[in-house]
Amino acid sequence: MARSSPPCPLCIITGLLTQSEYATDVIFKKPEALQRHYPAFVHHAMRNFQSLDVMRFLGHRVPTTTGKVNGRFKDQIISDLKHRSEGIRIKHRAGGNSVKAYNKHARLLRVETTLNQPEVFKVYRAQNNPQTASQSKARQWQRLRRSIVDLPRRAEVSRAANRRYLQALAATQGNIALGQAAARLTVPVRWQGRRYRAIHPLEPNDSALLEAIARAEWTLTGFRNRDIRSHIFKATPKNPRRLRRQSAAIGRRLRLLRAHRIIRKIPRTHRYTLTPYGRNLVTALLAAQHADTQKLTALAA
């Protein structure tokens, strides 16, 4: 269920809406379930969500060729964690817009998008002509205005931001035992009549591959060969032959992951996405790699 704050009376009179909040509530049947999962949400958000992920959550374009923050973006990107009376609050801010999550009333997980700079988003509407004070019949994508006229579109983009954030948080959930998951990877498998080697999560090459496919930016649209190649090999070679060799090497690794049922190909595209099993598995393995050994020893004692 979701809610949006109604416009204030002054906004209705002036026709302006400078700030808006749109919340999506996820209600758990039992308070114990939220208490068990929310610490994992907090850890995953603060550990894995980087500046590029926050920008994607909030509707900013991130170049897929460079994978870096657009040079025209001059605002700050900040993620922080605070303890509130309602619960623990996670907040990610890009410029004047933000998305946050917090546990509330013991059994409610709330994700909320706040817009102070709606110009980041687009709305499909007729173009205003300031010279003739008339409105053209031609419709096109234009910047979202600070007006209650564009309030339905503002609610739409805010709801989409909440959905992107919730889907990214969902990567933390899994009920597979870590030892069992690792054991399934460390044996060869057969797929489409061919034998594929085992995957070793602690080995540097395989570990880098798992980290690359687990990035939050691939949650919605998936990833391509070139996306993983840019993270594995860093620099793109100018020599076409070397570029083809790198692409072929990534192709072999992607087939290896498909053989182990970690990823699947999106039909009629060149993109791949994590399977539910693969998402749970990779998240658990990466969390174990970055875990504090002292705390793990204390828990095992």
Wavefront OBJ file of the C-alpha trace (Angstrom):
o trace
v 0.000 0.000 0.000
v 1.216 3.528 -0.735
v 0.359 7.036 0.330
v 1.139 10.518 -0.907
v 0.810 13.713 1.095
v -2.031 15.945 -0.191
v -1.113 19.431 -1.447
v -1.235 22.133 1.188
v -3.980 24.823 0.842
v -1.358 27.406 -0.110
v -0.146 25.145 -2.936
v -3.696 24.880 -4.261
v -4.057 28.661 -4.275
v -0.697 29.416 -5.873
v -0.545 26.324 -8.036
v 3.017 25.586 -6.845
v 4.315 22.447 -5.191
v 7.918 22.756 -4.078
v 8.198 19.532 -2.074
v 6.403 16.214 -2.240
v 6.678 12.893 -0.444
v 5.475 9.532 -1.694
v 5.665 6.463 0.523
v 5.290 2.761 -0.152
v 4.523 0.582 2.874
v 5.359 -3.106 3.135
v 3.507 -4.707 6.054
v 4.883 -7.922 7.544
v 2.505 -10.450 9.056
v 4.715 -10.912 12.097
v 6.941 -8.279 13.763
v 9.640 -10.932 14.157
v 9.992 -11.205 10.381
v 10.787 -7.499 9.948
v 13.133 -7.540 12.939
v 14.980 -10.455 11.372
v 15.286 -8.962 7.876
v 15.740 -5.247 8.518
v 19.360 -5.430 9.791
v 20.252 -7.181 6.521
v 18.517 -4.379 4.598
v 20.522 -1.761 6.471
v 23.825 -3.569 5.956
v 23.151 -4.172 2.261
v 22.118 -0.566 1.587
v 25.072 1.038 3.372
v 27.618 -1.495 2.135
v 26.611 -1.994 -1.508
v 24.640 1.017 -2.759
v 27.088 3.432 -4.354
v 26.641 6.870 -5.901
v 25.648 5.427 -9.279
v 22.985 3.254 -7.668
v 21.486 6.230 -5.796
v 21.362 8.214 -9.030
v 19.510 5.407 -10.779
v 17.026 5.062 -7.935
v 16.244 8.783 -8.258
v 15.912 8.937 -12.013
v 19.313 10.303 -13.062
v 20.896 8.971 -16.213
v 24.191 7.160 -15.776
v 26.242 6.527 -18.927
v 26.525 2.793 -19.554
v 29.716 3.286 -21.564
v 31.758 4.846 -18.772
v 29.823 3.702 -15.710
v 30.729 6.984 -14.007
v 28.734 9.907 -12.669
v 27.801 12.314 -15.441
v 30.147 15.308 -15.411
v 27.202 17.694 -15.624
v 25.902 16.507 -12.262
v 27.324 18.971 -9.723
v 25.294 18.133 -6.615
v 26.315 15.896 -3.732
v 25.352 12.253 -3.344
v 25.102 11.254 0.308
v 23.996 8.091 2.127
v 23.565 8.095 5.879
v 22.078 6.112 8.722
v 20.294 7.493 11.789
v 18.291 6.178 14.700
v 14.846 7.783 14.862
v 11.944 7.342 17.249
v 10.170 5.260 14.589
v 13.207 3.055 13.981
v 16.471 2.947 12.055
v 16.372 5.224 9.031
v 18.473 4.747 5.859
v 18.593 7.748 3.535
v 20.173 8.305 0.121
v 20.222 11.819 -1.310
v 21.186 13.051 -4.783
v 20.957 16.827 -4.878
v 17.561 17.929 -3.577
v 15.844 14.548 -4.042
v 16.101 11.569 -1.721
v 14.858 8.058 -1.081
v 14.813 6.584 2.406
v 13.636 3.514 4.264
v 12.838 2.864 7.890
v 11.089 0.314 10.067
v 7.984 1.642 11.755
v 5.453 0.294 14.249
v 7.377 -2.996 14.581
v 5.888 -4.597 11.444
v 5.965 -1.895 8.755
v 8.782 -1.214 6.298
v 8.355 2.204 4.672
v 10.221 3.422 1.588
v 9.716 7.103 0.873
v 10.819 9.318 -2.021
v 11.055 13.067 -1.422
v 11.273 15.436 -4.393
v 12.576 18.979 -4.031
v 14.010 19.135 -7.550
v 11.331 17.668 -9.849
v 13.164 19.081 -12.891
v 15.266 15.904 -12.914
v 12.267 14.011 -14.298
v 10.297 14.396 -17.524
v 6.582 14.715 -18.240
v 4.897 14.152 -21.607
v 2.807 17.259 -22.201
v 2.026 20.024 -24.676
v 4.676 22.691 -25.081
v 4.020 26.178 -23.746
v 4.888 29.126 -25.991
v 5.802 32.105 -23.752
v 5.846 34.560 -26.684
v 2.282 34.015 -27.859
v 0.904 32.865 -24.501
v -0.597 29.944 -26.368
v -0.139 26.257 -26.010
v 0.979 24.115 -28.935
v -0.944 20.924 -29.624
v 2.305 19.014 -30.133
v 3.211 16.934 -27.106
v 6.759 16.071 -26.132
v 8.862 15.102 -23.119
v 9.665 18.173 -21.006
v 10.984 18.901 -17.545
v 8.626 18.195 -14.666
v 7.263 21.479 -13.325
v 6.885 22.654 -9.719
v 3.149 22.732 -10.187
v 0.160 20.765 -8.949
v -0.729 20.286 -12.618
v 2.111 17.773 -12.880
v 1.281 16.128 -9.544
v 0.083 12.831 -11.130
v 3.391 12.498 -12.981
v 5.312 13.374 -9.804
v 3.478 10.579 -7.984
v 4.260 8.196 -10.853
v 8.018 8.826 -10.849
v 8.140 8.706 -7.042
v 6.353 5.365 -7.014
v 8.827 4.066 -9.602
v 11.762 5.227 -7.439
v 10.304 3.381 -4.446
v 9.878 0.248 -6.542
v 13.476 0.375 -7.797
v 14.752 0.745 -4.244
v 12.629 -2.106 -2.893
v 13.762 -4.399 -5.712
v 17.375 -3.588 -4.903
v 16.798 -4.324 -1.194
v 15.187 -7.639 -2.099
v 18.611 -8.910 -3.132
v 19.475 -9.415 0.533
v 16.879 -12.083 1.167
v 17.629 -15.772 0.993
v 17.096 -18.931 3.006
v 19.943 -21.032 1.632
v 22.692 -22.174 3.993
v 26.038 -20.668 3.093
v 27.921 -23.949 3.339
v 25.381 -25.698 1.157
v 25.476 -22.875 -1.398
v 29.259 -22.895 -1.625
v 29.315 -26.687 -1.924
v 27.044 -26.585 -4.987
v 29.418 -24.209 -6.743
v 32.627 -26.082 -6.083
v 31.763 -29.094 -8.231
v 31.707 -29.237 -12.065
v 28.337 -29.304 -13.819
v 27.010 -30.325 -17.219
v 24.867 -27.960 -19.275
v 23.666 -28.331 -22.860
v 25.848 -31.410 -23.322
v 29.075 -29.751 -22.131
v 31.049 -29.948 -18.918
v 31.766 -26.713 -17.053
v 34.318 -26.236 -14.301
v 33.577 -25.451 -10.687
v 33.360 -21.875 -9.364
v 35.590 -20.906 -6.445
v 34.147 -17.813 -4.674
v 37.380 -17.085 -2.776
v 39.548 -17.191 -5.877
v 40.274 -13.610 -7.090
v 38.980 -14.027 -10.658
v 35.743 -15.748 -9.666
v 35.226 -13.376 -6.739
v 35.571 -10.341 -9.037
v 33.069 -11.881 -11.442
v 30.502 -12.465 -8.687
v 30.917 -8.906 -7.420
v 30.442 -7.532 -10.928
v 27.143 -9.329 -11.596
v 25.783 -8.502 -8.097
v 25.913 -4.719 -8.563
v 22.613 -3.029 -7.714
v 22.575 -1.125 -11.016
v 21.746 -4.345 -12.891
v 18.643 -5.076 -10.794
v 16.121 -3.609 -13.225
v 17.562 -3.818 -16.730
v 20.112 -6.607 -16.368
v 23.668 -6.493 -17.688
v 25.462 -7.079 -20.967
v 28.820 -8.553 -21.890
v 30.289 -5.057 -22.244
v 29.022 -4.044 -18.786
v 30.829 -6.902 -17.055
v 33.888 -6.457 -19.274
v 34.293 -2.832 -18.146
v 34.338 -3.956 -14.496
v 36.642 -6.940 -14.980
v 39.205 -5.421 -17.338
v 38.734 -1.747 -16.308
v 40.232 -0.096 -19.418
v 38.810 -0.699 -22.906
v 41.619 -1.608 -25.337
v 41.951 0.341 -28.577
v 43.147 -2.724 -30.447
v 40.060 -4.445 -31.980
v 41.651 -7.870 -31.638
v 42.248 -7.432 -27.902
v 38.707 -6.124 -27.509
v 37.300 -9.234 -29.179
v 39.438 -11.432 -26.945
v 38.136 -9.698 -23.838
v 34.540 -10.047 -25.056
v 35.093 -13.738 -25.755
v 36.599 -14.252 -22.292
v 33.572 -12.603 -20.642
v 31.273 -14.672 -22.854
v 32.866 -17.865 -21.542
v 32.431 -16.691 -17.954
v 28.783 -15.825 -18.572
v 28.188 -19.318 -19.984
v 29.837 -20.726 -16.869
v 27.418 -18.754 -14.689
v 24.467 -19.912 -16.787
v 25.600 -23.510 -16.424
v 25.557 -23.110 -12.634
v 22.052 -21.538 -12.822
v 23.311 -18.257 -11.342
v 22.214 -16.073 -14.259
v 19.779 -16.427 -17.140
v 19.508 -14.706 -20.503
v 16.657 -12.253 -21.029
v 14.761 -13.450 -24.142
v 15.304 -11.517 -27.394
v 18.030 -9.337 -25.858
v 21.771 -9.424 -25.226
v 21.212 -8.919 -21.495
v 21.420 -11.253 -18.536
v 19.916 -11.153 -15.067
v 20.424 -13.040 -11.827
v 18.095 -15.934 -11.119
v 16.357 -15.926 -7.703
v 18.748 -18.689 -6.627
v 21.728 -16.771 -8.004
v 20.734 -13.540 -6.282
v 20.425 -15.202 -2.887
v 23.627 -17.149 -3.407
v 25.809 -14.263 -4.580
v 24.518 -11.930 -1.876
v 25.273 -14.494 0.838
v 28.759 -15.208 -0.517
v 29.713 -11.532 -0.837
v 28.352 -10.771 2.623
v 30.504 -13.569 4.032
v 33.595 -12.220 2.271
v 33.140 -8.767 3.811
v 32.043 -9.977 7.235
v 33.909 -9.074 10.394
v 35.785 -12.212 11.470
v 35.813 -11.155 15.139
v 32.015 -10.862 15.196
v 31.595 -14.180 13.406
v 33.908 -15.859 15.921
v 31.920 -14.370 18.792
v 28.655 -15.653 17.313
v 30.088 -19.119 16.849
v 31.411 -19.289 20.406
l 1 2 3 4 5 6 7 8 9 10 11 12 13 14 15 16 17 18 19 20 21 22 23 24 25 26 27 28 29 30 31 32 33 34 35 36 37 38 39 40 41 42 43 44 45 46 47 48 49 50 51 52 53 54 55 56 57 58 59 60 61 62 63 64 65 66 67 68 69 70 71 72 73 74 75 76 77 78 79 80 81 82 83 84 85 86 87 88 89 90 91 92 93 94 95 96 97 98 99 100 101 102 103 104 105 106 107 108 109 110 111 112 113 114 115 116 117 118 119 120 121 122 123 124 125 126 127 128 129 130 131 132 133 134 135 136 137 138 139 140 141 142 143 144 145 146 147 148 149 150 151 152 153 154 155 156 157 158 159 160 161 162 163 164 165 166 167 168 169 170 171 172 173 174 175 176 177 178 179 180 181 182 183 184 185 186 187 188 189 190 191 192 193 194 195 196 197 198 199 200 201 202 203 204 205 206 207 208 209 210 211 212 213 214 215 216 217 218 219 220 221 222 223 224 225 226 227 228 229 230 231 232 233 234 235 236 237 238 239 240 241 242 243 244 245 246 247 248 249 250 251 252 253 254 255 256 257 258 259 260 261 262 263 264 265 266 267 268 269 270 271 272 273 274 275 276 277 278 279 280 281 282 283 284 285 286 287 288 289 290 291 292 293 294 295 296 297 298 299 300 301
